[in-house]
Structures are given as structure tokens and as C-alpha cells.
Amino acid sequence: MSDRLQINLQRTYNEVLESRDEYNTMLANNPRPWSKDTRIKLGSRLQVIKQHHSYMLQALEKWEDLARKTKDADQRTAEYERS
């Protein structure tokens, strides 16, 4: 049941890691004081990371809800062990 959620979470997690790496690279390559363009790019990367974080929290709540609503005890245990 939660396979689609897991796939989406993994994809989003990978995107967060990529965004983090891009952000860290920008920080390393652009010493302060930052230009307006650099500030915009850094802010944009942070915004993407925040959006992914929000999505991941929502998806984890859905997964938790799905596990709680699962009637079969073995399936419910399996869902909790995967999370």
C-alpha cells in the first residue's frame, strides 16, 4: 500500500541531498559579501529545501495514518518496520 509513498519520499530525499550539495557548493564558491544574484540563488535553494521538507513531513504523516488504518496485524507491523 505504501509503496508509492516510499518511492516519492525516496525521490524527494534524493532531491533534498542534491539541493543541499548545490547550496553548499554555492557557499564555498561565493565568499561574502554576496552579490544580489548570489543571494537570490541561495535563497531559492533554501526555499526548495523547505518545500521538500514540508512535503516529506506530510507524506510521513500519510504513511503513519495508512499504517494505523491497516486492519491486518502483520501488514501493519510491516508498515511500521518500513518507516
C-alpha positions as CSV (number, residue, x, y, z in Angstrom):
1,M,0.0,0.0,0.0
2,S,2.7,2.4,0.9
3,D,5.0,1.6,-2.0
4,R,4.1,4.8,-3.9
5,L,4.7,6.9,-0.8
6,Q,8.0,5.3,-0.2
7,I,9.1,5.9,-3.8
8,N,8.0,9.5,-3.6
9,L,9.8,10.0,-0.3
10,Q,13.0,8.5,-1.6
11,R,12.9,10.7,-4.7
12,T,12.3,13.8,-2.6
13,Y,15.0,12.8,-0.2
14,N,17.5,12.5,-3.1
15,E,16.4,15.9,-4.4
16,V,17.0,17.4,-1.0
17,L,20.5,16.0,-0.9
18,E,21.1,17.4,-4.4
19,S,19.8,20.8,-3.4
20,R,21.9,20.8,-0.2
21,D,25.0,20.0,-2.2
22,E,24.3,22.8,-4.7
23,Y,23.7,25.2,-1.8
24,N,27.0,24.1,-0.1
25,T,28.9,24.5,-3.4
26,M,27.5,28.0,-3.9
27,L,28.5,28.9,-0.3
28,A,32.0,27.6,-0.9
29,N,32.4,29.3,-4.3
30,N,31.0,32.7,-3.3
31,P,32.6,34.3,-0.3
32,R,30.9,37.1,1.4
33,P,29.8,39.8,0.7
34,W,27.3,38.1,-1.7
35,S,26.0,39.8,-4.8
36,K,22.3,40.3,-5.2
37,D,22.3,37.4,-7.8
38,T,24.1,35.1,-5.3
39,R,21.7,35.9,-2.5
40,I,18.7,35.2,-4.8
41,K,20.2,31.8,-5.8
42,L,21.0,30.9,-2.2
43,G,17.5,31.9,-1.1
44,S,16.0,29.9,-3.9
45,R,17.9,26.7,-2.9
46,L,16.8,27.2,0.7
47,Q,13.2,27.6,-0.4
48,V,13.3,24.4,-2.4
49,I,14.7,22.5,0.6
50,K,12.0,23.9,2.8
51,Q,9.3,22.8,0.4
52,H,10.7,19.3,0.2
53,H,10.9,19.2,4.0
54,S,7.2,20.2,4.2
55,Y,6.3,17.5,1.6
56,M,8.3,14.8,3.4
57,L,6.5,15.6,6.7
58,Q,3.1,15.4,5.0
59,A,4.0,12.1,3.3
60,L,5.3,10.6,6.5
61,E,2.0,11.6,8.3
62,K,0.0,9.9,5.4
63,W,2.2,6.8,5.8
64,E,1.6,6.8,9.5
65,D,-2.1,7.2,9.0
66,L,-2.1,4.4,6.4
67,A,-0.3,2.1,8.9
68,R,-2.7,2.9,11.7
69,K,-5.7,2.1,9.4
70,T,-4.3,-1.2,8.2
71,K,-6.6,-3.9,9.6
72,D,-4.2,-6.9,9.2
73,A,-1.8,-7.0,12.1
74,D,1.1,-8.5,10.0
75,Q,0.7,-5.8,7.3
76,R,0.5,-3.1,10.0
77,T,3.7,-4.4,11.6
78,A,5.4,-4.5,8.2
79,E,4.4,-0.9,7.5
80,Y,5.8,0.3,10.9
81,E,9.0,-1.6,10.3
82,R,9.5,0.0,6.9
83,S,9.1,3.6,8.2
